[in-house]
Amino acid sequence: MTQTTRSLCDFLDASPTSCHATDNIKAYLSAHGALALDEREPWNIEPGATYYLERGSSALIAFRPGLQPLGTSGYILAGAHTDSPCLKVRPDSERNNRSMLRIAVEVYGGAILSGWLDRPLALAGRVILRDGVGLKDMLYNSGVAVGVIPNLPIHLNREINKGVEYNAHQHLPVLVDVASEAVVAPAAEQSWLKSRISIDLGIPASDIVAMDLSFHDSQKAAVFGRDDGGELINAPRLDDLAGCHAILEAFCSAKPGLPTQIACFLDAEEIGSMTALGANSSFMRDLLARLNIAMKAPAEDFYRAGARSLCISVDAAQAWNPAYTEKFDETYSPLLGKGPAVKMNANQRYATDIVTESLFKLLCDRISSPWQKYMSRADIQPGTTIGPISASRLGVRAIDIGHPLLAMHAVRETIEGADHRAMIALLREFFRETPDF
């Protein structure tokens, strides 16, 4: 296993939720000398220094003010999203059916549900606690399996291998305990969730005010493949924590330049980005406006900057799967291990146009990086990314690129280690010297 792959796997294992991912990104930035800013306070900004701004607990933007004003050199921005499809715990979710205690969930994002069944599931998220007369926010991760969603035996559904439509309300509650009726009574003071969290965190259950939790695969990232260095990485949440990791590595290794360098890690992409923490919010524009003010530049520079700037959206690209060849355009279906893919779509599901595609090719040529192109079949519309949203919110040219990935939105996905290394190298070159256009 290469050092880069090990670092990615450690990041994936330590980031079961978007809040954990953001916390780990924040720690990595701090270790590399980045300074925290607060939206509620005045900013004192120095060109060439590194800063980060967190909004909520699951979105963060890091930036390094350029050696020239925004209006003169613009900014170069790379963005990814911290969230992934999952099963979120519903409020008042504990159901006791004939001594079998299950936790009700709802599906977040476009998850492939079948893989979540009969799999050991852990629990993670945020917990709000009483802190004297106030409140405090704490991250929680059980670290071990606490439940399972048992499937129906084939003897009771002989057609199960022909496909099953799982009902989230009926079929997906997670089995966490089997006990007597008295032990699993639904009274709030006997809540299984509060009891479990209080034991794991070492706090009284009465201190827990609220919880935002989700289940996740308890098994760690796995690496396998050829003995000569080929690495297949199979793990949860590669879409899009692989993108976050690549941007983070590239941004932290970059030196200050003339344009402002920005790394965005935004939440809520899987549900449309229409939140205060997503790409379709004021977060990015607010930061740029305040940066322009803090640098004592004229207000017009804020508007000039977009026309001088470039954004790269880093997300996953559907890799060709030999078991389902009829679903792919073979000409434009990227292969694992053949380099990052530039993503294009006539209906602008991706933000790449002919100019930014050409810029992507120039970046790859400068570092002799392999690259591929992804386009869905003409009769299948793909998903979308933060690329078109960022382009429309900021008035900036954008490129959509991604790791070729198998089983997108499954509980476990697969990429190739060489593609991740190539993605980091490409983003390093992007932050080092963006092509003129």
C-alpha positions as CSV (number, residue, x, y, z in Angstrom):
1,M,0.0,0.0,0.0
2,T,1.4,3.4,-1.0
3,Q,1.6,6.2,1.6
4,T,-1.0,8.2,-0.3
5,T,-3.4,5.3,-0.3
6,R,-2.8,4.7,3.4
7,S,-3.5,8.4,4.1
8,L,-6.8,8.2,2.1
9,C,-7.9,5.0,3.9
10,D,-7.2,6.6,7.3
11,F,-9.2,9.6,6.3
12,L,-12.1,7.5,5.1
13,D,-12.1,5.4,8.3
14,A,-12.0,8.4,10.5
15,S,-14.8,10.2,8.7
16,P,-18.1,8.3,9.0
17,T,-20.2,11.5,8.6
18,S,-19.8,14.9,7.0
19,C,-19.2,16.4,10.4
20,H,-16.3,14.0,11.1
21,A,-14.8,14.7,7.7
22,T,-14.9,18.4,8.3
23,D,-13.3,18.0,11.7
24,N,-10.5,15.9,10.2
25,I,-10.0,18.5,7.4
26,K,-9.8,21.2,10.0
27,A,-7.2,19.3,12.0
28,Y,-5.1,18.7,8.9
29,L,-5.2,22.4,7.9
30,S,-4.3,23.5,11.5
31,A,-1.4,21.1,11.5
32,H,-0.2,22.9,8.3
33,G,-0.4,26.3,9.9
34,A,-3.9,27.4,8.8
35,L,-5.6,29.9,11.0
36,A,-9.3,29.7,11.9
37,L,-11.6,32.6,11.2
38,D,-15.1,33.3,12.6
39,E,-18.0,34.7,10.6
40,R,-19.1,36.7,13.7
41,E,-15.8,38.5,14.1
42,P,-13.7,41.0,12.1
43,W,-11.0,39.5,9.9
44,N,-7.3,40.5,9.8
45,I,-6.0,39.0,6.6
46,E,-2.4,38.8,5.3
47,P,-1.5,37.9,1.7
48,G,0.1,34.5,1.4
49,A,-1.1,33.2,4.8
50,T,-3.6,30.3,5.1
51,Y,-7.0,30.5,6.7
52,Y,-10.1,28.5,7.0
53,L,-13.7,29.3,7.8
54,E,-16.2,26.7,9.1
55,R,-19.9,27.0,8.7
56,G,-22.1,24.7,10.8
57,S,-20.1,21.5,11.6
58,S,-20.0,20.0,8.2
59,A,-18.8,22.6,5.7
60,L,-15.5,24.4,5.5
61,I,-13.6,26.7,3.1
62,A,-9.8,27.1,3.3
63,F,-8.1,29.9,1.4
64,R,-4.7,31.6,0.9
65,P,-5.0,35.3,-0.2
66,G,-3.1,35.9,-3.3
67,L,-0.1,38.2,-3.6
68,Q,-2.2,40.4,-5.9
69,P,-5.7,41.7,-5.3
70,L,-8.7,39.6,-6.3
71,G,-9.6,42.1,-9.1
72,T,-6.1,41.7,-10.6
73,S,-5.5,38.0,-10.5
74,G,-8.8,36.4,-9.5
75,Y,-8.9,33.1,-7.7
76,I,-8.4,29.5,-8.3
77,L,-10.9,27.2,-6.5
78,A,-11.2,23.5,-6.1
79,G,-14.3,22.1,-4.5
80,A,-15.7,18.8,-3.3
81,H,-18.5,17.7,-1.0
82,T,-18.3,16.1,2.5
83,D,-21.6,14.2,2.5
84,S,-22.5,10.7,1.2
85,P,-25.7,8.7,1.0
86,C,-26.5,7.1,4.3
87,L,-29.3,6.0,6.7
88,K,-30.1,8.8,9.1
89,V,-31.7,8.1,12.4
90,R,-35.2,9.5,12.8
91,P,-36.3,11.4,15.9
92,D,-38.1,9.3,18.5
93,S,-37.0,6.4,16.4
94,E,-36.9,3.4,18.8
95,R,-39.4,0.6,17.9
96,N,-40.0,-2.4,20.1
97,N,-41.6,-5.3,18.2
98,R,-41.9,-8.5,20.2
99,S,-38.7,-7.7,22.2
100,M,-36.7,-6.8,19.0
101,L,-35.6,-3.2,19.4
102,R,-35.1,-1.4,16.0
103,I,-34.0,2.1,15.2
104,A,-36.1,3.8,12.5
105,V,-34.2,5.5,9.7
106,E,-34.7,7.6,6.6
107,V,-32.6,7.5,3.5
108,Y,-30.3,10.5,2.9
109,G,-29.4,11.0,-0.7
110,G,-29.7,8.4,-3.5
111,A,-28.4,5.4,-1.8
112,I,-28.2,1.8,-3.3
113,L,-30.2,0.2,-0.4
114,S,-29.6,-3.5,-1.0
115,G,-25.9,-3.3,0.2
116,W,-27.0,-2.0,3.6
117,L,-28.7,-5.2,4.6
118,D,-27.1,-8.0,6.6
119,R,-24.0,-5.8,7.1
120,P,-22.6,-4.8,10.5
121,L,-23.5,-1.1,11.0
122,A,-21.9,1.4,13.4
123,L,-23.5,4.7,14.6
124,A,-22.0,8.2,14.3
125,G,-23.0,11.9,14.2
126,R,-23.4,15.0,16.4
127,V,-24.7,15.2,19.9
128,I,-25.8,18.4,21.6
129,L,-25.1,18.4,25.4
130,R,-26.0,20.5,28.4
131,D,-22.9,22.5,29.5
132,G,-23.8,24.4,32.6
133,V,-26.4,27.0,31.6
134,G,-25.5,26.6,27.9
135,L,-25.0,23.9,25.3
136,K,-22.1,22.3,23.6
137,D,-21.6,20.3,20.4
138,M,-19.8,17.0,20.4
139,L,-18.9,14.4,17.7
140,Y,-19.8,10.8,18.3
141,N,-18.8,7.5,16.7
142,S,-19.5,4.1,18.2
143,G,-16.4,2.8,16.5
144,V,-17.9,-0.7,16.4
145,A,-21.0,-2.4,15.0
146,V,-24.1,-1.8,17.0
147,G,-26.8,-3.0,14.6
148,V,-27.9,-4.9,11.5
149,I,-30.8,-4.7,9.0
150,P,-31.7,-8.4,8.5
151,N,-33.0,-9.5,5.1
152,L,-35.9,-11.9,4.5
153,P,-34.8,-15.5,4.0
154,I,-34.9,-16.8,0.5
155,H,-37.4,-19.5,1.6
156,L,-39.9,-16.7,2.3
157,N,-39.3,-14.9,-1.0
158,R,-38.1,-17.3,-3.7
159,E,-38.0,-14.3,-6.1
160,I,-35.6,-12.2,-4.0
161,N,-32.7,-12.6,-6.5
162,K,-34.9,-11.1,-9.2
163,G,-34.9,-7.8,-7.4
164,V,-36.6,-6.3,-4.3
165,E,-37.9,-2.8,-3.7
166,Y,-37.1,-2.0,-0.1
167,N,-39.5,0.2,1.8
168,A,-37.5,2.6,4.1
169,H,-40.2,2.8,6.7
170,Q,-40.9,-0.9,6.9
171,H,-37.8,-2.8,5.9
172,L,-34.8,-0.6,6.9
173,P,-35.1,0.0,10.7
174,V,-31.9,-1.2,12.2
175,L,-32.0,-4.1,14.7
176,V,-29.9,-3.1,17.8
177,D,-31.1,-5.3,20.7
178,V,-33.2,-8.2,21.7
179,A,-34.4,-8.0,25.3
180,S,-37.4,-8.2,27.6
181,E,-40.3,-5.7,27.2
182,A,-39.2,-3.9,30.4
183,V,-35.7,-3.3,29.2
184,V,-36.7,-1.9,25.9
185,A,-39.6,0.2,27.0
186,P,-39.9,3.3,24.9
187,A,-39.8,5.8,27.8
188,A,-37.4,8.6,27.2
189,E,-35.4,7.9,30.3
190,Q,-34.7,4.3,29.0
191,S,-33.8,5.3,25.5
192,W,-31.4,2.8,24.0
193,L,-29.7,5.5,21.9
194,K,-29.1,7.8,24.9
195,S,-27.9,5.0,27.0
196,R,-25.5,3.8,24.3
197,I,-24.1,7.3,23.7
198,S,-23.8,8.2,27.4
199,I,-21.8,5.0,28.0
200,D,-19.5,5.6,25.0
201,L,-18.9,9.3,25.8
202,G,-18.8,8.8,29.6
203,I,-21.6,11.3,30.3
204,P,-25.0,11.2,32.0
205,A,-27.8,10.4,29.6
206,S,-29.7,13.3,31.1
207,D,-27.1,15.7,29.6
208,I,-28.0,14.7,26.0
209,V,-30.3,17.3,24.6
210,A,-30.5,16.3,20.9
211,M,-28.8,13.9,18.4
212,D,-28.1,14.0,14.7
213,L,-27.0,10.4,13.9
214,S,-26.6,8.1,11.0
215,F,-25.6,4.5,10.5
216,H,-22.5,3.6,8.6
217,D,-20.6,0.5,7.5
218,S,-18.4,-0.5,10.5
219,Q,-15.8,-2.2,8.3
220,K,-12.7,-0.3,7.4
221,A,-11.4,0.5,3.9
222,A,-9.8,-2.4,2.1
223,V,-7.0,-2.4,-0.4
224,F,-6.2,-5.2,-2.8
225,G,-4.9,-5.9,-6.3
226,R,-1.7,-6.8,-8.2
227,D,1.6,-7.4,-6.4
228,D,3.4,-4.9,-8.7
229,G,1.7,-1.9,-7.2
230,G,-1.9,-1.9,-8.5
231,E,-4.2,-0.8,-5.7
232,L,-8.0,-1.3,-5.8
233,I,-9.4,0.8,-2.9
234,N,-12.8,-0.5,-1.7
235,A,-14.4,1.7,1.0
236,P,-17.5,3.6,2.1
237,R,-17.9,7.3,1.1
238,L,-15.3,7.4,-1.7
239,D,-17.9,9.7,-3.3
240,D,-16.8,12.3,-2.4
241,L,-14.3,12.0,0.4
242,A,-11.7,10.9,-2.2
243,G,-12.2,14.3,-3.8
244,C,-11.9,16.1,-0.4
245,H,-8.7,14.2,0.4
246,A,-7.1,15.0,-3.0
247,I,-8.0,18.7,-2.7
248,L,-6.7,18.9,0.9
249,E,-3.4,17.3,0.0
250,A,-2.9,19.6,-3.0
251,F,-3.9,22.8,-1.2
252,C,-1.7,22.2,1.8
253,S,1.3,21.5,-0.3
254,A,0.8,24.7,-2.5
255,K,2.9,27.8,-2.1
256,P,1.4,31.3,-2.2
257,G,0.8,32.6,-5.7
258,L,-0.5,35.7,-7.5
259,P,-4.2,34.5,-7.5
260,T,-6.1,33.6,-4.3
261,Q,-6.1,29.9,-3.7
262,I,-9.4,28.3,-2.4
263,A,-10.3,24.8,-1.3
264,C,-14.1,24.2,-0.7
265,F,-15.5,21.3,1.3
266,L,-19.3,21.7,1.2
267,D,-22.2,19.7,2.6
268,A,-25.6,18.6,1.2
269,E,-24.5,17.9,-2.4
270,E,-26.3,14.5,-2.2
271,I,-29.6,16.3,-1.5
272,G,-29.3,19.2,-3.9
273,S,-27.0,21.6,-2.1
274,M,-29.9,24.0,-1.2
275,T,-28.8,24.6,2.4
276,A,-26.7,27.2,4.2
277,L,-23.8,24.7,4.1
278,G,-24.1,23.7,0.5
279,A,-22.8,25.0,-2.9
280,N,-26.2,26.6,-3.5
281,S,-25.8,29.0,-0.6
282,S,-24.2,32.3,0.2
283,F,-21.2,30.7,1.8
284,M,-18.7,31.1,-1.0
285,R,-19.8,34.5,-2.1
286,D,-19.9,35.7,1.5
287,L,-16.3,34.6,2.0
288,L,-15.1,36.2,-1.3
289,A,-16.9,39.5,-0.4
290,R,-15.4,39.6,3.1
291,L,-11.9,38.7,1.8
292,N,-12.1,41.6,-0.7
293,I,-13.1,44.0,2.1
294,A,-10.4,42.6,4.5
295,M,-7.8,43.2,1.7
296,K,-9.1,46.9,1.5
297,A,-9.7,46.5,-2.2
298,P,-12.4,48.5,-4.1
299,A,-15.9,46.9,-4.2
300,E,-15.6,46.5,-8.0
301,D,-12.8,44.0,-7.5
302,F,-15.3,41.5,-6.1
303,Y,-17.1,41.5,-9.4
304,R,-14.0,41.6,-11.6
305,A,-12.6,38.6,-9.8
306,G,-15.0,36.0,-11.2
307,A,-14.1,36.8,-14.8
308,R,-10.4,36.2,-14.0
309,S,-11.0,33.0,-12.0
310,L,-11.4,29.2,-12.5
311,C,-13.1,26.5,-10.5
312,I,-12.5,22.8,-10.5
313,S,-15.3,20.6,-9.1
314,V,-13.8,17.2,-8.0
315,D,-16.4,14.4,-7.7
316,A,-16.6,10.8,-8.8
317,A,-17.0,9.7,-12.4
318,Q,-18.9,6.5,-13.4
319,A,-16.3,4.0,-14.3
320,W,-17.0,1.3,-17.0
321,N,-18.3,-1.9,-15.5
322,P,-17.9,-5.0,-17.7
323,A,-20.9,-6.7,-16.1
324,Y,-23.2,-3.9,-17.4
325,T,-21.8,-2.9,-20.7
326,E,-25.2,-1.9,-22.1
327,K,-25.4,1.0,-19.6
328,F,-22.2,2.8,-20.9
329,D,-21.0,4.6,-23.9
330,E,-17.7,2.7,-24.4
331,T,-16.1,5.7,-26.1
332,Y,-16.6,8.0,-23.1
333,S,-16.6,5.6,-20.1
334,P,-13.4,5.9,-18.0
335,L,-11.5,2.9,-16.8
336,L,-10.0,2.3,-13.4
337,G,-6.3,3.1,-13.4
338,K,-6.2,5.2,-16.5
339,G,-6.3,8.6,-14.9
340,P,-8.8,11.3,-13.8
341,A,-11.8,11.9,-16.0
342,V,-13.1,15.2,-17.3
343,K,-16.9,15.2,-17.2
344,M,-19.2,16.7,-19.9
345,N,-22.9,16.9,-20.5
346,A,-24.9,18.8,-23.1
347,N,-27.5,19.7,-20.5
348,Q,-24.9,21.2,-18.2
349,R,-25.2,18.5,-15.5
350,Y,-21.5,19.1,-15.4
351,A,-20.0,22.6,-15.8
352,T,-17.2,21.7,-18.3
353,D,-17.3,23.5,-21.6
354,I,-14.9,23.4,-24.5
355,V,-12.7,26.2,-23.0
356,T,-12.4,24.5,-19.6
357,E,-11.9,21.1,-21.2
358,S,-9.0,22.5,-23.1
359,L,-7.6,24.0,-19.9
360,F,-7.9,20.6,-18.2
361,K,-5.9,19.0,-21.0
362,L,-3.2,21.6,-20.7
363,L,-2.9,20.9,-17.0
364,C,-2.6,17.2,-17.7
365,D,0.0,17.7,-20.4
366,R,2.1,19.9,-18.2
367,I,2.6,17.0,-15.7
368,S,2.3,14.2,-18.3
369,S,-0.7,12.9,-16.5
370,P,-3.1,10.4,-18.1
371,W,-6.7,11.6,-18.4
372,Q,-10.0,10.3,-19.7
373,K,-13.4,11.8,-20.7
374,Y,-16.7,10.8,-19.1
375,M,-20.0,11.3,-20.9
376,S,-23.1,9.2,-20.1
377,R,-25.1,7.5,-22.9
378,A,-27.2,9.9,-24.9
379,D,-30.3,8.2,-23.6
380,I,-29.3,8.3,-19.9
381,Q,-29.0,11.6,-17.9
382,P,-26.2,11.5,-15.3
383,G,-26.2,13.0,-11.8
384,T,-24.8,16.4,-11.2
385,T,-22.2,18.0,-9.0
386,I,-21.4,21.3,-7.2
387,G,-19.7,22.4,-10.5
388,P,-22.7,23.9,-12.3
389,I,-24.0,25.4,-9.0
390,S,-20.7,27.0,-8.2
391,A,-20.3,28.4,-11.7
392,S,-23.8,30.0,-11.6
393,R,-23.4,31.4,-8.1
394,L,-20.0,32.9,-8.7
395,G,-20.1,33.7,-12.4
396,V,-16.9,31.7,-12.9
397,R,-15.7,29.2,-15.5
398,A,-15.6,25.7,-14.1
399,I,-14.3,22.2,-14.9
400,D,-15.9,19.0,-13.6
401,I,-13.5,16.2,-13.0
402,G,-13.6,13.0,-11.0
403,H,-12.0,9.7,-9.9
404,P,-13.3,6.8,-12.1
405,L,-15.4,4.9,-9.5
406,L,-17.4,1.6,-9.5
407,A,-20.8,1.3,-7.7
408,M,-21.4,5.0,-7.1
409,H,-23.7,5.5,-4.1
410,A,-23.3,1.9,-2.9
411,V,-22.5,1.3,0.7
412,R,-18.9,0.5,-0.5
413,E,-17.4,1.9,-3.7
414,T,-14.2,1.2,-5.5
415,I,-11.4,3.3,-7.1
416,E,-7.8,2.7,-8.2
417,G,-5.0,4.1,-6.2
418,A,-3.1,5.4,-9.2
419,D,-6.0,7.5,-10.2
420,H,-6.0,9.1,-6.8
421,R,-2.3,9.9,-6.9
422,A,-2.8,11.4,-10.4
423,M,-5.7,13.5,-9.1
424,I,-3.5,14.9,-6.3
425,A,-0.7,15.7,-8.8
426,L,-3.2,17.4,-11.1
427,L,-4.6,19.6,-8.4
428,R,-1.1,20.5,-7.2
429,E,-0.4,21.8,-10.6
430,F,-3.7,23.6,-10.7
431,F,-2.8,25.5,-7.5
432,R,0.8,26.0,-8.7
433,E,0.1,27.6,-12.0
434,T,-3.4,27.8,-13.6
435,P,-3.4,28.1,-17.4
436,D,-4.3,31.4,-19.0
437,F,-7.7,31.5,-20.8
